[in-house]
Amino acid sequence: MNNFEKNITFVIVSFKSGHIIEKCIQSISSNIKIIVVENSNNVFIKKNLENKFSNVEVVIAKKNLGYGKGNNLGISKVKTQYAFILNPDTVLEKNCLNELSKVQIYLKDDFTILAPNLLNNYGYFSIRKKNLKNRILDVDYVKGFAILINLKKINFKKIFDESFFLFLEEIDLCKRIKNLGGKIFVALNSKIQHSGKQASEYSLNVELCRNWHWMWSLFHYNYKHFGVLVAYKATISKFLSSIFKLFVALVFFNKKHFLIHYYRLNGLFNAFLKKRAWLRPDNI
């Protein structure tokens, strides 16, 4: 284990992720500390993971904190320079940390966030600069399933904005970092697998909650950073689409689609009214 790896602690926020999280943990060196924040209050997951993996500490959150607040709790227990935020439905390729280390050395630690590349290549947006010789992209933001945060370069009291429960917390973080002149990079040769939407066991309640929070977060993020007019502009087409699809589902007696678009509209109305992101799967 090199000095770079010695300075990393992984933080994984889990919500009923027992079906997939072990594969994620197994892809990480057993010499590296892993903090799992379990949002479902499942004591069995704690006992199971800590018995199987000597490098894993499971923190039972006692209630569903969401992505941002859960990660803040995990980060508060990190004693290393880097906190590696990871989703439970990811698997690190063997080259992942080694390639990140090469970029860290090349950048001389002058970054706030460094992210690995997807195995089948990242969907990049807002690329500022390409350094293809060293296989680095300078970007405006990265997705939250795998981000290495250089804690020495960030001085927010709480890393993630806890007003978000689910979706866009990492985009908000990247926006705040960029506003302060921070640097965000992607290491193209560092590879990771991400299943997507597999972090929690599927249930209709979870699906409805995800749709509610996507609409709430989309409005809230744009309102926070760009103002009310941009927030309405960013959501109006989705608002109209959900109204149309809700009535179509009603006509064809499609209960699932009706509920999905009802909850999308409800989440958006709550954001319009500036209400907090209160919905949880257990409330449905």
C-alpha positions in Angstrom: 0.0 0.0 0.0 1.5 3.3 -1.1 1.3 6.7 0.8 -1.7 7.8 -1.3 -3.7 4.7 -0.3 -2.7 5.2 3.4 -4.3 8.7 3.2 -7.7 7.4 1.9 -10.8 6.5 3.9 -13.8 5.2 1.9 -17.3 6.5 2.9 -20.2 4.4 1.6 -23.8 5.4 2.4 -26.1 2.4 2.3 -29.8 2.0 2.5 -30.8 -1.7 2.6 -27.8 -2.4 0.3 -26.9 -5.8 1.8 -27.6 -7.5 -1.6 -24.8 -5.5 -3.3 -22.5 -3.8 -0.9 -20.2 -6.8 -0.2 -19.1 -6.9 -3.9 -18.2 -3.2 -3.6 -16.2 -3.7 -0.4 -14.3 -6.7 -1.8 -13.0 -4.5 -4.6 -11.2 -2.3 -2.1 -7.9 -3.3 -0.5 -8.4 -4.8 3.0 -5.7 -2.4 4.2 -7.8 0.7 3.5 -10.4 1.9 6.1 -14.0 1.9 5.0 -16.8 3.6 6.9 -20.3 2.5 6.0 -23.2 4.7 7.1 -26.3 2.5 7.2 -29.5 4.6 6.7 -32.0 1.8 7.3 -31.2 1.2 11.1 -30.5 -2.4 10.2 -28.2 -3.8 13.0 -27.8 -7.1 11.1 -25.9 -5.3 8.3 -23.5 -3.8 10.9 -22.8 -7.2 12.5 -22.5 -9.0 9.1 -20.1 -6.5 7.5 -17.9 -5.9 10.5 -17.6 -9.7 11.1 -16.7 -10.3 7.4 -14.4 -7.3 6.9 -11.8 -6.2 9.5 -11.3 -2.8 7.7 -15.0 -1.9 7.8 -16.8 0.2 10.5 -20.6 0.5 10.1 -22.3 3.5 11.6 -26.0 3.0 12.2 -27.7 6.3 11.4 -30.9 5.3 13.3 -33.0 7.1 10.7 -32.8 7.7 6.9 -30.5 10.7 6.6 -30.3 10.6 2.8 -27.1 10.9 0.6 -25.7 14.2 1.7 -26.3 14.1 5.5 -25.2 10.4 5.5 -22.0 11.2 3.8 -21.4 14.2 6.1 -21.7 11.8 9.1 -19.2 9.4 7.5 -16.8 12.2 6.6 -16.9 13.5 10.2 -15.2 10.2 11.2 -12.5 10.4 8.6 -9.0 11.0 9.9 -7.1 10.8 6.6 -6.5 13.5 4.0 -8.8 12.1 1.5 -12.4 10.9 1.8 -13.5 8.7 -1.1 -17.2 8.9 -1.4 -18.5 5.7 -3.0 -21.9 4.2 -3.8 -22.6 0.6 -2.7 -23.5 -0.4 -6.3 -19.9 0.3 -7.6 -16.9 -1.9 -8.0 -13.4 -0.6 -8.3 -11.3 -2.0 -11.1 -7.8 -3.2 -10.1 -6.1 -0.1 -11.7 -8.5 2.4 -10.0 -6.4 3.7 -7.1 -3.1 3.3 -8.8 -4.2 5.5 -11.7 -5.7 8.0 -9.3 -2.3 8.1 -7.5 -0.5 8.9 -10.7 -2.8 11.9 -11.3 -2.5 13.0 -7.7 1.3 13.0 -8.1 1.1 14.8 -11.4 -1.2 17.5 -10.0 1.0 17.8 -6.9 -2.2 17.5 -4.8 -3.6 20.7 -6.3 -7.2 19.5 -6.6 -10.4 19.5 -4.4 -12.1 16.6 -6.2 -10.6 13.8 -8.2 -12.9 11.2 -9.8 -12.3 7.9 -11.5 -13.6 7.1 -15.0 -16.4 4.6 -15.7 -15.4 1.3 -17.1 -17.4 2.1 -20.3 -16.3 5.8 -20.1 -17.9 8.7 -18.2 -20.6 10.9 -19.7 -18.6 14.1 -19.5 -20.2 17.6 -19.4 -18.7 21.1 -19.2 -15.1 20.0 -19.9 -12.8 23.0 -19.2 -9.6 21.5 -20.4 -8.2 18.2 -21.7 -4.8 16.8 -20.9 -4.8 13.7 -22.9 -1.0 13.1 -22.5 -1.6 12.5 -18.8 -5.2 11.3 -19.3 -6.8 14.0 -17.2 -9.9 16.1 -17.7 -10.5 19.4 -16.0 -14.3 19.5 -15.5 -17.0 21.6 -13.8 -18.6 18.7 -12.0 -18.6 14.9 -11.5 -21.3 12.4 -10.5 -21.5 11.4 -6.9 -21.2 7.6 -7.2 -17.4 7.9 -6.9 -15.5 11.1 -5.8 -12.3 11.5 -4.0 -12.4 14.7 -1.8 -9.2 16.3 -0.8 -10.2 17.5 2.7 -7.2 19.8 3.0 -8.6 21.9 0.1 -12.1 22.3 1.4 -13.2 24.3 4.4 -17.0 23.9 4.4 -18.3 23.2 7.9 -20.5 20.5 6.3 -19.3 19.1 2.9 -22.7 18.4 1.5 -25.7 20.7 1.7 -28.1 18.7 3.9 -31.2 20.5 2.6 -30.9 18.0 -0.3 -32.1 14.5 0.6 -31.4 12.7 -2.7 -30.1 13.9 -6.1 -27.9 16.8 -7.1 -26.0 17.1 -3.8 -22.7 16.4 -5.5 -23.5 18.8 -8.3 -24.2 21.4 -5.7 -21.0 20.6 -4.0 -19.0 20.9 -7.2 -20.7 24.2 -8.0 -19.7 25.7 -4.6 -16.2 24.4 -5.0 -15.9 26.0 -8.4 -17.3 29.3 -7.2 -14.4 29.4 -4.7 -11.8 28.6 -7.3 -11.4 24.9 -6.5 -10.3 22.3 -9.1 -12.1 19.2 -10.2 -10.6 16.5 -12.3 -11.4 13.1 -13.9 -8.6 10.5 -14.2 -9.4 8.8 -17.5 -7.3 5.7 -16.9 -8.8 5.1 -13.4 -11.7 2.7 -13.9 -14.8 1.9 -11.9 -18.0 -0.1 -12.6 -21.3 1.5 -11.6 -24.6 -0.5 -11.8 -26.9 2.5 -11.4 -30.1 2.5 -9.3 -29.0 -0.8 -7.7 -27.8 0.7 -4.4 -31.1 -0.1 -2.6 -33.4 -3.1 -2.9 -36.2 -2.2 -5.3 -39.7 -1.4 -3.9 -42.4 0.9 -5.2 -42.0 3.1 -2.2 -38.4 3.7 -3.0 -39.2 4.4 -6.7 -41.9 6.9 -5.7 -39.5 8.6 -3.2 -36.8 8.8 -5.9 -39.2 10.5 -8.3 -40.4 13.0 -5.6 -36.9 14.0 -4.7 -35.6 14.3 -8.3 -38.2 17.0 -9.0 -37.7 18.7 -5.6 -33.9 18.7 -6.0 -34.0 19.9 -9.6 -36.0 23.0 -8.6 -34.1 23.6 -5.4 -30.7 23.4 -7.0 -31.5 25.8 -9.8 -33.3 28.2 -7.4 -30.3 28.2 -5.0 -27.7 28.9 -7.6 -29.5 30.7 -10.4 -32.7 32.2 -9.1 -36.4 31.5 -9.3 -36.8 32.2 -13.1 -34.2 29.6 -14.0 -35.7 27.2 -11.5 -39.1 27.4 -13.2 -37.5 27.2 -16.6 -35.6 24.1 -15.7 -38.7 22.3 -14.4 -41.7 23.6 -16.5 -41.4 21.0 -19.3 -41.2 18.1 -16.7 -44.2 19.6 -14.9 -46.3 19.6 -18.0 -45.1 16.2 -19.1 -46.0 14.7 -15.7 -49.5 16.2 -15.8 -50.0 14.7 -19.3 -48.7 11.3 -18.2 -50.7 11.3 -15.0 -54.0 11.7 -17.0 -52.9 9.0 -19.5 -52.2 6.6 -16.7 -55.6 7.5 -15.2 -57.4 6.8 -18.5 -55.6 3.4 -18.9 -55.8 2.4 -15.2 -52.1 2.2 -14.9 -51.7 2.6 -11.1 -47.9 2.5 -11.0 -47.4 5.2 -13.6 -50.2 7.3 -12.1 -48.4 7.2 -8.7 -45.0 8.0 -10.1 -46.2 11.1 -11.8 -48.4 12.1 -8.9 -45.3 12.0 -6.7 -43.2 13.8 -9.2 -45.7 16.6 -9.2 -46.0 16.6 -5.5 -42.3 16.9 -5.1 -42.2 19.8 -7.4 -45.1 21.6 -5.7 -43.3 21.2 -2.3 -40.2 22.8 -3.9 -42.4 25.6 -5.4 -43.7 26.3 -1.9 -40.1 26.2 -0.4 -40.9 23.2 1.8 -38.1 21.0 3.0 -37.3 17.7 1.3 -39.4 15.7 3.9 -40.5 12.6 2.0 -39.1 9.2 3.0 -40.0 5.7 1.7 -41.5 4.9 5.1 -43.9 7.9 4.8 -45.5 6.5 1.7 
